[in-house]
Structures are given as structure tokens and as C-alpha cells.
Amino acid sequence: MWNQCLKSRNQGLVTTDYQCNNAMSLFSSLRGQGTNFQNPREIGQAILNNLPPSDIVESTTIAGPGYVNMVISSDWIAERIQGMLINEIKTWAPTLPVKRVIVDFSSPNIAKEMDVGHIRSTIIGDTLARMLEFANVEVLRRNHVGDWGTQFGMLIEFLFEQFPHWEEVGSQAIGDLQSFYKASKVKFDDEESGFKAKAQQAVVRLQQGEDKYRAAWRKICQISRNEFDSLYKRLGVELEEKNFCCTMRRPQ
């Protein structure tokens, strides 16, 4: 496998564009099996000697214990860029065998801050979506956000206890959703409070579709949606509202 590594073309200095380090692992696998290779560098040289000719590659060399370094042809890069400028970049997009794809990414948790894993997924997912869209593929951007399990029962029951008339207060009842979640979690973990059983019952009533619980659930979803959207806007990530999977159907 070719692993991209650092390169420098400043003042005509080029180290390498891509590097293959398979020689080391291959030597470990072949050691003791009667191979004629004395070290990983000899395997690296064998890999280099058997590379097929290509106008993409300017040069290949062996470095260190057996790394195969490859430099991309400057002429080939220049031709590709010139083709994009003359023929417009859209004509350069590859033709893929698919017309529609689903990209499932981000998937943050309701009432919680996005961690680095969510942000990484958001950026990678949006990048893949943009690349596919550039290739004229219809992309369905899917963002599955949380579920309606224990954490919702905990939040809803805490909301009801703290603000019996929360509908009149609106979003101000919850305020900072992060702090609200932490406070509800403290009470949930208190075995002597009896709150845990109430929260679990709230989940049941939510899943049964009771209007009071569904209304509270929607409010919590909306507050989370607003916080997520502010980050998506800052990152320049596009998500269609229908893909914000914070929906529930009343059981039949």
C-alpha cells in the first residue's frame, strides 16, 4: 500500500511524494522460509524493479531499510492542471458506475457536545459527499442523531420535575443543554432518589407516543439541532433538514 508522506517542491527540492513501506513486513513474513532476500532493502529493490512503467511517475528510489520512494512527474501534473483549465474542471470529474449514494456521517448525541470523533466524521463525511457530488453522483447526506432511549427519559423527567409548567417557559427552562444534561445525570445516578425508575418509565411513555412526552422530546431535539447547526455552519457543512433523523412515529 502506498502511504502518502511529506513532500517539498520549494526551490526545486523534491524528497518524495509517496512511500511504500511493505518491504519490512514482507521480510518479517518471509524470514526463515528459505528466501534469498537477506534484508528488507533487497525486497524493496525487488518491488522497485518490478514496477510497471508509467508516465505518472518521474522517479523511484530506495531509502533507509527498504522504503520505496516515488516522485510524481511534474510534467504529468502540469498536463492534468492544463486540461482542467482548458476544458473546465467539471469535464475532468471521473465517471462512476453509481448514480446515487448514501453518506452517513457526523451522528452526534442529543444533549451532548460533539467530541473529536463526531467532528472528524463530520469533516470526512462532508469531504466524501463533495467529491461524489463533483463526480455528478446524487448524494443523500444522512445524519443519524441519537435515539430515544434512557438519556431522553432522564432529560424529560428532570424537565418535568424542575419545571412543571415548562411549556410556558419554553427553551429558557432548559437553558444550557450541557449543564441541564449533567444535572439530570447526577440525579439519575443517585440510587436513593428514585429518579432512575421515573426516567425509565418516561422512556416507556415516550415510546408509546404520549403527547406530553413527545412534546418535551421535540423541544430537546430542537435545542440540540440549533447547537449542531451552528457548528455545521462554521465548518461549512451542508445537511438537509430531512436528514436530521430526530423523528418518531406513534406506534400502530
N, C-alpha and C positions, 0 to 999 in steps of 0.2 A: 504494500500500500504506500502510495506517495503521500508524504506528510509535508504540508506547506511550512516553510521556515522563513526566517527573516532575510530580507534582501536589501541591497543598496545599489542604486544606479547613479548616485551622485558623482559627478566628475568622471564618468566612465567606469567607475569601480563597480563590479558585479561579483558578488560572492556566489550565491546560488538562489534559484527560485523555488525549487522543490528538492526534497531529500528523501531517499528511501533507506530505511534502517533495517530492512528484513534480513540482511546478511547475518546479523548477530543471532537472531532467533533461529534461523535455519542452521547455523553452525551448531548451536546447542542441541538441535534435534538430530543432526547427522553424526555428532561425535560418538565414537565407539561403534560405528556401523560400517567400518571398512572404507570410508570415504577418502578420496585423495586430497581433499581440502585440508590444509594444515592450520588455517585460521580464518576468521570471518572476512578479512580483507580479500582473501583469494575467492571467496564466494561472491563478494561484492564485485570483483573484477569479472567473474563469470556472468553475473547479471548484466553488467555494462556491455560485455562483448556480445551478448545475445539480444540487446535491444534493437528493435527494427528501425530502419532509417525513417526520419520524419522531418518535414520542413518546419515543424513547430519547434524542434529542439535545435539550439545553437551549439551546445557543447555538453558533454558529460564527463565527470571526473570521479575518482575515488578519494575519499578523505578519511583521516583518522583510522579507526579499527575496521572500517568497511562500509562507511556511508557512501551511497551513490548519489552524487550531486548532479542536478540538471539545471541548465540555464535556458530559458525560453528565448527563441530567436527574436531579436529586436525588429528585424525586417517583417517577420510574421505578425508581430503585434502592430506595427505601423500599417500593414496592409489591412488588418481587421478594422482598425480605427478609421482608416481612409474609406473603407467600404461603408461603415456606419454613417460617416459624414456625407458621402455622395448619395447613397441610396436610402437615407433616413434610417434611424435606429430601429423602427418598427419592422422593417423588412429583414432585419438581422435576427429577429426572435426565432428560436428553434420551433419546429413543428412537432408537437407532442401527440401521441396516439390517444389522448383523452380529451374530452370536451368539458367535463365538469369534475371538480374535486372538492372534497371537504377538508378544511384545515381546522383542527380542534386545538385551540391554544389559550393561554392565559389561565383560565379556570381558577380565579381567586375564591377565597372562602368568605361567605357573608359575615359581616360584622367584625372582620379581622383585617389587619393591614396586609398588603401584599408583601411577601418575603422575596428574597432574591430569586428563588426558583420560579415564582409567578412572573416576575419581571423578565427573567431570562426567556421563559416560554412565550411571553408576550412579544418580545423583540424578534425571536427566531420565527415564531408563527407568522407575524406580520411580514417579515422578510420573505418567507416562502410564498405567502399569498401574493405579494407584489411580483415576485419572479414568475409565478404561474400566470398571473393576470397579464404580464408583459408578453407572455407566450400565447396570448389570446385564449386562455382557458378560463371558463367561468368558475370562480372560487366562492364557495359557501363558507364564510368565516363563522365558526361555531365557538361560542364561549360558554361552557357549562359552569354555572356559578352555584357552588354549594348544593345543598339538598334541603329537605325539610325534616331533619332528624332531631336528635337530642338538643343541639345548640339552639334551635328555634324554639323548642318548648321552654328552654331555660330563659331565653330572652323575652318571650311573650309573657310568661308567668311573672317574671320580675317586673315587666312593664305594668301589668295589671295590679301588682301589689304596691308599686311605688306611685302609680298614677291611676286610680280607679276611674277617672274621667279623662283618660288620655286622649280621646278623640277631640275633646275641646281644646286641649293644649297643643296637639299636633306634634310636629317634629321637635319642638322645644322640650317635650317630655323626655326624649332620649338624649338630645344634645349631642355630645361627643360619643359616637357609637363605640369607639375603642374603650373608653372609660366605662361605658354602660355594660359592655360585654364582660370586662374584668370584674366589675362589682357583682354582676349576676353569677359569675363563675365562683367567686368566693362564697356566696350563699349556697350555691349548688353543692360545693364540696363540704359544707358543714352538715355532717350526718345528723346532728341533733335538731336542726331547724325544721326538718320535714319538707323542705323546699324541693328536694330532688324528686320525691314522689309526685308532687304537684306538677313539676316540669315535665315529667314523663307522661302524666295524664294529659297535659296540654298538647303534647305531640300527637296523642291518640285523637284528641278532639280536632286538632288541625287537619290530620289526615282524613278525618270523617267529614271535613268540609264545613264546620260550623262557622257562620258568618263573622262572629266576633273575633275568632282566632285567625281567620283568613284575612280580615281587615288589618289586624296587627302585623301579620306576616308580610302583607304587601307593603306596609309602611316601612318596616325594617329593610325589605328588599330595595325600596326606593332610595333610602338613605345610603345604603351601600352602593347602589348604582351611581348615585351622584358623586361619591368619593372615587369610585373606579373610573368614571368618565373623565374626571379632572386629570387623572394620571394618564389615561389614554390620549387625551387632547395634548398634554405636554409632550408625550412621546411621538405624537403624530400617527397614532394607530387608529385605523378606521374599523369600527364594529357596527353592524346594522342592529337596530333595536330588536328586531325579531330574533336575533341570535343571542340576546341576553336571556339565558334559559332560567328565568326565575318565574316559572308558571306552574300552575297546579290545576288539575281538573277535579271537580266534585265526583266522588265515587258513584258509579251507577247502581 
